[in-house]
């Protein structure tokens, strides 16, 4: 199964945040790379606890970064 993780930049807070309702997981970090690492760990642990992980389990990170330029 593939789980879609939505990753966005919150300009006001100055953080990246990731959300996936189907796992469920919601995390934030100032660093994009740190956020991805945290999500991988948390998702694995949550899915394992709920016995929903197997060799076909995948995470698909969907990223959007919007900034005002004027």
Backbone bond lengths (Angstrom), bond angles and torsions (degrees), N, CA, C in turn:
res aa  C-N    CA-C-N  psi(-1)  N-CA   C-N-CA  omega(-1)  CA-C   N-CA-C  phi
1 X - - - 1.455 - - 1.524 109.22 -
2 X 1.319 115.30 144.08 1.459 121.10 177.23 1.522 109.41 -107.49
3 X 1.325 115.68 131.39 1.462 122.45 177.34 1.524 108.38 -108.86
4 X 1.326 115.97 123.76 1.463 121.14 178.68 1.523 109.75 -85.72
5 X 1.325 115.39 123.82 1.462 122.36 178.48 1.525 107.22 -108.15
6 X 1.306 117.49 116.96 1.464 121.70 177.49 1.522 109.11 -87.33
7 X 1.325 115.74 122.36 1.462 122.46 -178.20 1.522 108.28 -118.85
8 X 1.325 115.65 125.11 1.465 120.60 -177.47 1.522 110.42 -136.60
9 X 1.312 114.71 159.31 1.465 122.49 177.04 1.521 108.29 -98.75
10 X 1.325 116.75 128.20 1.463 122.36 174.52 1.521 107.16 -100.82
11 X 1.318 116.15 99.53 1.463 121.21 -174.91 1.524 111.82 -61.92
12 X 1.319 116.65 -40.64 1.462 120.81 -178.28 1.525 111.84 -63.65
13 X 1.323 116.73 -43.91 1.470 121.12 -179.65 1.524 112.25 -84.63
14 X 1.333 117.14 -19.55 1.455 120.81 -179.12 1.518 113.72 72.00
15 X 1.348 115.67 35.05 1.460 120.11 -179.00 1.524 110.73 -137.41
16 X 1.318 115.13 155.56 1.454 122.62 167.94 1.529 106.92 -87.83
17 X 1.339 117.21 143.16 1.458 119.32 174.47 1.518 110.06 -134.97
18 X 1.321 114.71 147.32 1.464 121.61 -177.61 1.525 108.77 -126.53
19 X 1.330 115.34 137.54 1.467 120.78 -178.63 1.521 109.32 -138.30
20 X 1.316 115.08 136.50 1.461 121.47 171.50 1.531 106.80 -145.71
21 X 1.334 116.30 106.89 1.460 120.78 -177.75 1.519 112.88 -69.19
22 X 1.315 117.82 -27.89 1.462 120.10 -175.82 1.524 113.77 -77.32
23 X 1.333 118.92 -14.03 1.476 119.21 178.97 1.534 111.67 -83.74
24 X 1.256 127.48 -50.80 1.468 134.22 -10.89 1.528 111.75 -89.22
25 X 1.330 114.96 148.43 1.463 120.68 176.76 1.526 108.90 -151.23
26 X 1.329 115.96 142.27 1.465 122.63 175.21 1.524 107.09 -148.32
27 X 1.341 115.94 116.05 1.467 120.91 -176.83 1.520 109.54 -139.07
28 X 1.343 115.57 161.26 1.459 120.24 175.27 1.516 109.90 -141.07
29 X 1.344 115.22 159.36 1.460 121.36 178.81 1.524 108.89 -162.71
30 X 1.311 116.21 153.70 1.464 120.83 175.75 1.529 111.11 -73.86
31 X 1.325 116.75 -22.01 1.461 122.21 -178.49 1.527 110.22 -110.12
32 X 1.332 116.20 131.14 1.465 120.80 177.78 1.531 110.75 -61.02
33 X 1.339 116.75 -47.77 1.466 120.49 -178.20 1.524 111.68 -62.68
34 X 1.334 116.74 -39.95 1.469 120.19 178.64 1.526 110.22 -65.52
35 X 1.317 116.67 -37.51 1.469 120.04 179.21 1.520 110.73 -64.33
36 X 1.323 117.47 -46.35 1.468 120.69 179.19 1.525 110.36 -58.44
37 X 1.323 117.21 -43.83 1.471 121.37 179.21 1.526 110.82 -62.08
38 X 1.327 116.92 -43.74 1.469 120.88 -179.99 1.526 111.14 -63.90
39 X 1.330 116.41 -41.77 1.467 120.33 -179.60 1.521 110.66 -63.83
40 X 1.328 116.96 -42.80 1.470 120.03 179.25 1.522 111.26 -58.13
41 X 1.310 116.45 -45.16 1.469 121.11 -179.06 1.526 110.73 -66.59
42 X 1.328 116.45 -49.79 1.466 120.71 -177.81 1.526 111.44 -63.46
43 X 1.331 117.14 -44.24 1.459 120.79 -179.36 1.522 110.82 -61.29
44 X 1.322 116.24 -44.95 1.468 119.80 179.32 1.527 110.50 -59.21
45 X 1.323 116.46 -47.73 1.467 120.39 -177.78 1.525 111.92 -63.24
46 X 1.335 117.15 -43.71 1.465 120.84 -179.47 1.521 110.72 -66.03
47 X 1.324 117.06 -46.49 1.458 120.24 179.94 1.519 112.09 -64.67
48 X 1.322 116.65 -38.30 1.466 120.27 178.29 1.527 110.71 -64.75
49 X 1.325 116.89 -43.72 1.469 120.81 178.80 1.524 111.88 -61.15
50 X 1.318 116.40 -33.92 1.463 121.40 -179.27 1.525 112.78 -93.39
51 X 1.348 116.22 8.40 1.462 123.10 178.67 1.535 112.10 54.13
52 X 1.339 115.84 42.38 1.466 121.67 179.94 1.520 111.75 -117.28
53 X 1.322 117.67 21.69 1.461 120.17 -178.83 1.521 109.84 -116.92
54 X 1.324 115.59 139.54 1.467 121.29 175.57 1.524 108.21 -152.02
55 X 1.319 116.82 -172.99 1.462 120.39 -175.17 1.532 113.25 -67.08
56 X 1.330 117.94 -13.61 1.464 121.61 179.91 1.529 113.66 -99.41
57 X 1.315 117.56 0.94 1.462 121.14 -178.27 1.527 110.25 -71.02
58 X 1.343 115.81 130.22 1.462 121.94 179.98 1.518 110.15 -134.27
59 X 1.328 114.97 151.61 1.453 121.63 171.72 1.522 107.00 -111.00
60 X 1.327 117.07 131.64 1.462 122.66 178.04 1.528 107.14 -115.63
61 X 1.338 116.52 109.75 1.458 121.72 -178.47 1.516 109.72 -87.11
62 X 1.321 116.42 121.04 1.467 122.60 178.95 1.526 106.72 -111.56
63 X 1.322 115.12 116.46 1.455 121.03 -170.97 1.521 112.19 -112.36
64 X 1.319 113.59 141.62 1.459 120.36 174.54 1.521 107.91 -141.12
65 X 1.305 116.04 131.34 1.461 121.68 179.41 1.520 107.91 -133.68
66 X 1.329 115.40 111.04 1.464 119.98 -179.93 1.523 108.57 -114.61
67 X 1.321 115.16 138.44 1.466 120.90 176.89 1.509 109.85 -137.97
68 X 1.297 115.05 142.30 1.468 119.73 172.39 1.528 108.14 -75.10
69 X 1.314 115.81 136.58 1.473 118.50 179.64 1.519 111.58 -112.72
70 X 1.316 117.08 -1.33 1.462 119.80 176.90 1.510 110.05 -144.95
